[in-house]
Structure formats: C-alpha cells, structure tokens
Amino acid sequence: MSTPPDSPVQLSREETRLLEECERQSVLYRSIPLGVCSFLFTQYAMSKNIISMKAKWVKLGTAIFAGYIIGKVSYTPTCRQKILDELPDSSLAQLIRGVENHQNPLIAINNQHHDKHEHLVFAPDAQHIPVGVNQYGDPIYKSN
C-alpha cells in the first residue's frame, strides 16, 4: 500500500544538508545582491526625483524586501537541478521529478477504477464535430 499524497516526506541527512546549502547560497548569491541593487536603484530614482521622497524608508525597505524575495524565487530552478545532480536517487529528487513531469496523484488513482461501460466509445455524428474555434477558444459547430 502506498503512502497518501498529503503525507510529509522524511528527508535524509544528505537531503537536509543540500537544502540548507541551497538556502545559504540563495541568500548569498541572489537575495542579498538583488536586495542591494533594488535598494540602490530606488535611492538613485529618488535622488533624480523619478520617485518622490515621501515615505522614503518604506520605499527603500520595500525595494530590499522585493529584491530578497525575487532572489529566493529565482534560485529555485538552480536548487532543483542541484538536488537532481547530487542526489538523483533520493526521495526529494523523486518528488521534483514528479512535479516536473506534471504527475498528478489523482490520475493514478482514477486509472485504477474501471467502469463496467469503459468499452463503450462515444462516436459523435457529423453535426456535433466542431469545425473551428472562436477567439475565446470555444468550439464552433457547423449550422444547417
């Protein structure tokens, strides 16, 4: 019997070490540089009156925070690849592959249930076959 899809994954020491390393590197290589750059850009824009000086510290703090978050998010693909390269057989790598392959656990569950009428095939008549698609993506049927 397999584990439910909502159950937490137990990480090994190597996986935990690698995630901590990714965390540290994302801060050092992306979050801090982007936070500093956004701070400096905002300060420069304020000095040239591109951005008003009202609520200066709120704007600068927001710029740092936005740069930090963008840095963290932008490091995610690098960390995923690092996990797949360094720990290819780990449970964490299997989870990443599942997400990358767009595997949905409900599909596997639904495929296990067999309907007694699954051998029936719907064969539409000619008047129910769409001849095109409108600008909204809705099917267009041929009218008689």
Solvent accessible surface area in square Angstrom, and as a share of the most:
residue,aa,sasa,rsa
1,M,246,1.10
2,S,101,0.65
3,T,108,0.63
4,P,85,0.54
5,P,87,0.55
6,D,137,0.71
7,S,44,0.28
8,P,113,0.71
9,V,59,0.34
10,Q,154,0.68
11,L,73,0.37
12,S,49,0.32
13,R,212,0.77
14,E,89,0.40
15,E,4,0.02
16,T,56,0.33
17,R,117,0.43
18,L,0,0.00
19,L,62,0.31
20,E,97,0.44
21,E,38,0.17
22,C,6,0.04
23,E,93,0.42
24,R,137,0.50
25,Q,40,0.18
26,S,6,0.04
27,V,37,0.21
28,L,100,0.50
29,Y,136,0.52
30,R,76,0.28
31,S,1,0.01
32,I,88,0.45
33,P,56,0.35
34,L,67,0.33
35,G,4,0.04
36,V,76,0.44
37,C,79,0.47
38,S,30,0.19
39,F,49,0.20
40,L,97,0.48
41,F,140,0.58
42,T,14,0.08
43,Q,72,0.32
44,Y,123,0.47
45,A,2,0.01
46,M,4,0.02
47,S,79,0.51
48,K,118,0.50
49,N,125,0.64
50,I,128,0.65
51,I,55,0.28
52,S,63,0.41
53,M,100,0.44
54,K,161,0.68
55,A,63,0.49
56,K,56,0.24
57,W,180,0.63
58,V,104,0.60
59,K,61,0.26
60,L,2,0.01
61,G,36,0.35
62,T,80,0.47
63,A,13,0.10
64,I,80,0.40
65,F,131,0.55
66,A,42,0.33
67,G,4,0.04
68,Y,80,0.30
69,I,74,0.37
70,I,105,0.53
71,G,0,0.00
72,K,48,0.20
73,V,100,0.57
74,S,44,0.28
75,Y,15,0.06
76,T,59,0.34
77,P,85,0.53
78,T,55,0.32
79,C,18,0.10
80,R,94,0.34
81,Q,95,0.42
82,K,34,0.15
83,I,5,0.03
84,L,29,0.14
85,D,95,0.49
86,E,83,0.37
87,L,32,0.16
88,P,61,0.38
89,D,129,0.67
90,S,19,0.12
91,S,45,0.29
92,L,25,0.12
93,A,0,0.00
94,Q,112,0.50
95,L,86,0.43
96,I,18,0.09
97,R,86,0.31
98,G,16,0.16
99,V,90,0.52
100,E,81,0.36
101,N,91,0.47
102,H,161,0.72
103,Q,124,0.55
104,N,67,0.34
105,P,68,0.43
106,L,106,0.53
107,I,96,0.49
108,A,57,0.44
109,I,72,0.36
110,N,97,0.50
111,N,100,0.51
112,Q,130,0.58
113,H,132,0.59
114,H,142,0.63
115,D,89,0.46
116,K,162,0.69
117,H,94,0.42
118,E,115,0.51
119,H,138,0.61
120,L,118,0.59
121,V,130,0.75
122,F,165,0.69
123,A,86,0.66
124,P,55,0.35
125,D,82,0.43
126,A,87,0.68
127,Q,97,0.43
128,H,100,0.45
129,I,87,0.44
130,P,65,0.41
131,V,98,0.56
132,G,28,0.27
133,V,103,0.59
134,N,54,0.28
135,Q,152,0.67
136,Y,166,0.63
137,G,51,0.49
138,D,73,0.38
139,P,69,0.43
140,I,77,0.39
141,Y,113,0.43
142,K,141,0.60
143,S,103,0.66
144,N,171,0.88
